[in-house]
Amino acid sequence: MTTTTSLDGLVRRAADRLAAKRRGAVAVGAILGEETAMHGADPGTLFEIGSISKTFTSLALARLAVRGEAALDQPLRDLLPEGTAVPRRDGGEIELVHLACHTSGLPKLPRGLLPRGLFSSDPYAGCTPGMLLEGLGRTRLRSAPGRRFRYSNLGAGLLGLALARRAGGGTGSGADYDELVQAEICRPLGMADTRVALDPERTARLAPGHSRLGRPRPRWNLAALAGAGGLHSTVPDLLRLARTQFGDAPDGLAEAVALTHATGHRITGGATVRPGWIELRQPPGRGEHRTLFHNGGTGGYRSLLAVSPERRAAVVVLSADARSPDRVGMDLLTELAAR
């Protein structure tokens, strides 16, 4: 099939569209088959990726499950300190897969974060393991575990904390979660710039964040909620992660990716939440295929990772500006998936 615009041209056009309306840096990358293209900020530029971190947290769960070190249906209480009170509802208890698929019934934010953190420039910095676990026992579930999709940063953060404790025996702090992600995902894939904590060299490569109005915004510290949104990354690193969704992954990781694709909870007729992803199914009239995506946002950053596994197409958009790049990124993936 002949095409009028190359992959490189499409990615350049998307980056130019975004950069024209933002004060902060923008970086766009895409894959189509064996081709890769990147435009915008230097490929070594780091960004806060916000909730795309949840994709890493869920993949780490799948890695431990494949090795038999955890199970998707394992109760959360098994991985928390002895005596931690975990809420139940209608006789059901929270399992790890409920946290990964946002069906735990937990509220979006930890108990005690609001209103104190609502107007803070760094709203999650005080979320220590002790604060989260103490508040968990006083939290009321909004629905029975496993019954209803309800997006929860608290749930994803607790999953990261619990898995970090299981894998490393620590407290579940941001540093423990960082090491979990390095061991299970980043080192096997050669993703050297994806991490929670940044050393001085990587800090110098971090694009400064901006508000929607273009004003400078400080970095966020997700503390013990790092599994919900604490990672930094680059376009090249996230494209490496995207390729794993095509089945291109080392042994162990490929099995874990397949497990996340096979596990899910239906939201609507065309949408399913899977561990780390929202899956949209395109109807037969539009060339039936799946789109897996997750976006992210912190005080001064927005991000998008979207993949069409059957088309071997993927898009990464990172922006040091609080305005959403989702429309541009999803339009680019739609164009690539149609080729």
Secondary structure, DSSP 4 states (H G I P E B T S, - for coil): ---SS-HHHHHHHHHHHHHTT-SS-EEEEEEETTEEEEEES-TT-BEE-GGGHHHHHHHHHHHHHHTTSS-TT-BGGGGS-TT----EETTEE-BHHHHHTT-S---SS-TT-TTTTTT-SSTTTT--HHHHHHHHTTPPPSS-TTT-----HHHHHHHHHHHHHHHH-S---HHHHHHHHIIIIIHHHT-TT-BSS--HHHHHTBPPEE-TTS-EEPPP--GGGHHHH--EE-HHHHHHHHHHTTT---TTHHHHHHHHHH--EE-SSSEEEETTEEEEEPPGGGT--EEEEEEEEETTEEEEEEEEGGGTEEEEEEESSSS--HHHHHHHHHHHHT-
